[in-house]
Amino acid sequence: MRFSIAIITLSAALTSVLASPINLVARQRGYITLCSDDLLEGECEDMGITIGTCRNLPSRLQDELSSFDTYGYRCQFFTDLTCSGRNDEWTGRHTNLRDTEWNDEKSSVQCFFGPSG
């Protein structure tokens, strides 16, 4: 009987620990979506990212990007390869860059978690 109570107590303790909320960072997608046309259409690619690491956009999307979704990552997009040139920070879904100075301008990106600081 005591053994059963000990097992039940241990199970309850483990369940409460294992059920604790997971940090949002652990649930992020690990990629951003990039598209050549507005409304996330045309040629699209899910590009894997590593936090804080510069990535050149896929060659077919360099200077062709018209919409994208960062899925909550804070991403610095650059006009030139290797994260150089003019840059601007974007977060979330942007479905029409055609009405901005950034349409068909992006060539590389560096993404981070959390708010800008």
N, C-alpha and C positions, 0 to 999 in steps of 0.2 A: 504494500500500500504506500509506504513512504517513497519507494522507488518511483511509483506512478505520479505522486505529487511532485517529486523533484523533476521528472521529465516534463510534466505539464508546465511547471514554473519556468524551466529552462526554455521550453518552446515559446511561451508567452513573451519572455524577455527577448529572444532572438527575433520573433516576429515584429515586435515594436521597433527594434533597431533596423531590421531589414526594410521595414515599411516607411522609414523616414524619407522625406522628400529628397530627390536627387537634384543636385545643383544644375541650373539651366545650362551651364557651360557643357556639361557632360551630354546633354540632349541635343546640342546644335547639330546641324546636318553635315558639316564638313565640306560643303561645296556651295558655290553660288551659281545662278543660272544666267547665262548671257545669250542675247538674241540679236540678230541682224536687223529685224524689223520691229516696228512698234507693237504693242500689245503682247509682248513675249512670243512673237511669231517669226517666221522666216527660218534661217539657219540658227538653231539654238544648241547650246552645249552646257552641261553641268560641269563646271570646272572645279576640281578639288583644290582646297586651300589649306595652308598651314599657317596658323596664327603668327602674324608679324613677319612673314616671309614674302618677299616680292615675287610675283608671278607674271610673266608675259601672257597676254591673252592668246588664245589659239590663233594661228596665223590667219585663218579665214575670217576672224572677227576683229583683227587689229584694224583700227580706223574705220570700222563698219558697225559698231555697236549702237543700237537704237533703243534697246530696252533691256532691263536686267532685274534680278531679285537677289538681294544679299541675305535674305532670311534672318534678319536681325543682326548680322555682323556689321560692324562699322568699317567701311572699305574706302581707302584712299585710291582713287583712279588717277592715272597719269597719261599725258598725251604721248609720251615716248616710251620706248622699251626700257627695261631694267629700272622701273620706277623713277624716271627722270622726266623733266619738262614740267609744264603747267599741270597742276593737280587740284583736286577738289574731293571733299569727303561726302560719301553717300551711305545711307542706311535704308534697308527695306526694298519695297517694290517700286520700280520706276518704269512705266509702260510707254512713255513717249518722249524720248530725248530730241525728237525732230524739231520741237519748238524751242530748243535751248541751244546755247553755244557749244554744248558738249556732244551733239549728234555726230557720229562717225569720227570722234576725236580720241577715243581711249585706246591705249595700247598695252598698258600694264596695270596691275592692282596689288595692293597690300591691305590685308584685312586684320581686324582686331575684335576683341570682345568689348562690350560695355560702351558707356558714353564717352564722348571725346573729352579730353582733359588737357 
